């Protein structure tokens, strides 16, 4: 095919959730492949007995409707919602920030950290959290890993300062890169 006649590709974002069991990824991957899709990126995890995630799929535009239709029958295993992707990323060319947090678990930590980020116009790209037993003190530890980007006119020092002040207030260890 001549370079000026490249096929149009549609990028779809699939959100999936279902009861955790063996074979869920294969069932989804089979439907994507059988309908001409290319599995590009994903974040999938088992949480509290549910298997959930997000998958980015590229599919020739003329096959996109067929892929959407083919995803419906796996609803018995996985509930799949299809969203059209926006091609431009808000993070393109803006400063990145990585945040690591560890402290005693209590309600509201994510709300408070995300509140500081939102107040500074920082957009979360990835957020991973978990709890685990505290080895010697008893109780639960809360751990968060955040990858985010500042707005083009963002002030990294102000974000760092606000996060450090919050970390002291809620008594958690925090590192910001």
C-alpha positions in Angstrom: 0.0 0.0 0.0 1.5 3.4 -0.9 2.5 5.6 2.1 -0.2 8.1 1.3 -2.8 5.4 1.6 -2.0 4.0 5.0 -5.1 2.3 6.6 -6.9 4.3 9.3 -6.5 2.9 12.7 -8.8 3.6 15.6 -7.5 3.4 19.2 -9.9 2.1 21.7 -9.7 2.0 25.5 -11.3 -1.1 27.1 -12.3 -1.1 30.7 -12.8 -4.6 32.0 -14.0 -6.2 35.2 -15.2 -9.7 36.3 -14.9 -12.3 38.9 -11.3 -13.5 39.0 -10.7 -16.8 37.4 -8.1 -18.4 35.1 -8.4 -17.6 31.4 -9.8 -14.1 31.5 -6.8 -12.4 29.8 -6.8 -15.1 27.1 -10.5 -14.7 26.5 -10.1 -10.9 26.0 -6.9 -11.3 23.9 -8.6 -13.9 21.7 -11.4 -11.5 20.9 -9.0 -8.6 20.2 -6.8 -10.7 17.9 -9.7 -12.4 16.1 -11.1 -9.0 15.2 -7.8 -7.5 13.8 -6.9 -5.6 17.0 -3.5 -5.0 18.4 -3.1 -5.1 22.2 -0.9 -2.1 22.8 -0.9 -1.3 26.6 -2.7 -2.5 29.6 -2.9 -2.3 33.4 -4.7 -5.4 34.8 -4.9 -6.7 38.4 -6.8 -8.9 40.8 -8.3 -6.8 43.6 -10.6 -8.3 46.3 -11.7 -11.2 44.2 -12.3 -9.2 41.1 -10.2 -9.0 38.0 -10.1 -5.5 36.6 -8.2 -3.3 34.2 -7.7 -1.1 31.3 -6.5 -2.2 27.8 -5.5 0.1 24.9 -6.2 -1.6 21.6 -5.5 -0.3 18.0 -7.8 -1.7 15.3 -8.3 -0.9 11.6 -11.1 1.6 11.5 -13.3 -0.7 9.3 -13.0 -3.4 11.9 -13.7 -1.3 15.0 -17.5 -1.9 15.0 -16.9 -5.7 14.7 -14.6 -5.7 17.6 -17.1 -3.7 19.7 -19.8 -6.3 18.9 -17.5 -9.2 19.5 -16.6 -7.9 23.0 -20.3 -8.2 24.2 -20.4 -12.0 24.3 -17.6 -12.2 26.8 -19.8 -10.3 29.3 -20.4 -13.6 31.0 -16.8 -13.6 32.0 -15.9 -10.0 31.8 -17.9 -6.8 31.6 -16.2 -4.7 28.9 -16.8 -1.1 28.2 -15.3 0.4 25.1 -14.2 4.1 24.9 -12.6 5.9 22.0 -9.2 7.2 22.8 -7.9 10.7 22.5 -4.6 10.6 20.7 -2.9 13.6 22.4 -1.7 13.0 25.9 -2.0 15.9 28.3 1.5 14.8 29.7 3.3 15.5 26.4 6.3 17.7 27.1 5.3 18.6 30.7 7.4 18.0 33.8 7.0 14.7 35.5 6.9 13.9 39.2 7.1 10.6 41.0 5.8 10.3 44.5 6.4 7.4 47.0 4.5 7.3 50.2 4.5 4.9 53.2 2.8 5.3 56.5 0.2 3.9 59.0 -3.0 3.2 57.1 -6.0 5.3 57.9 -9.0 6.6 55.9 -8.4 9.7 53.7 -4.8 9.4 52.7 -5.5 9.2 48.9 -8.1 12.0 49.2 -5.6 14.3 50.9 -2.7 13.6 48.6 -4.8 13.9 45.5 -6.3 17.1 46.9 -2.8 18.7 47.0 -2.1 17.5 43.5 -5.4 18.8 42.1 -4.8 22.2 43.8 -1.6 22.5 41.9 -3.0 21.3 38.6 -1.0 18.1 38.7 -2.6 15.3 36.7 -2.1 11.7 37.9 -0.8 9.3 35.2 -0.5 6.2 37.4 -1.5 5.5 41.0 -0.8 2.2 42.7 -1.7 1.6 46.3 -1.6 -1.3 48.7 -1.8 -2.1 52.4 0.4 -4.6 54.3 1.0 -5.6 57.8 3.4 -3.5 59.8 6.3 -5.8 60.7 6.9 -4.8 64.3 4.3 -2.3 65.3 1.2 -4.2 64.3 -1.6 -2.7 62.3 -1.5 -1.9 58.6 0.9 0.2 56.5 -0.4 2.1 53.5 1.9 2.4 50.5 1.4 4.6 47.4 3.4 5.0 44.2 2.3 7.9 42.0 3.5 9.0 38.6 2.1 12.4 37.5 2.8 15.5 35.4 2.7 19.1 36.2 0.9 21.6 34.0 3.3 23.5 31.6 3.3 26.5 34.0 3.5 24.3 37.1 5.8 25.1 40.0 7.5 21.8 41.0 9.0 23.4 44.2 5.5 24.5 45.4 4.1 21.0 44.8 7.0 19.4 46.7 6.6 21.9 49.5 2.8 21.3 49.8 3.3 17.5 49.7 6.0 17.6 52.4 3.8 19.8 54.6 1.0 17.3 54.2 3.3 14.3 54.9 4.2 15.9 58.2 0.6 16.6 59.1 -0.6 13.0 58.3 2.7 11.5 59.6 3.8 9.5 56.5 7.2 9.1 54.9 7.2 10.7 51.5 9.7 11.1 48.6 9.2 13.3 45.6 11.3 13.2 42.5 
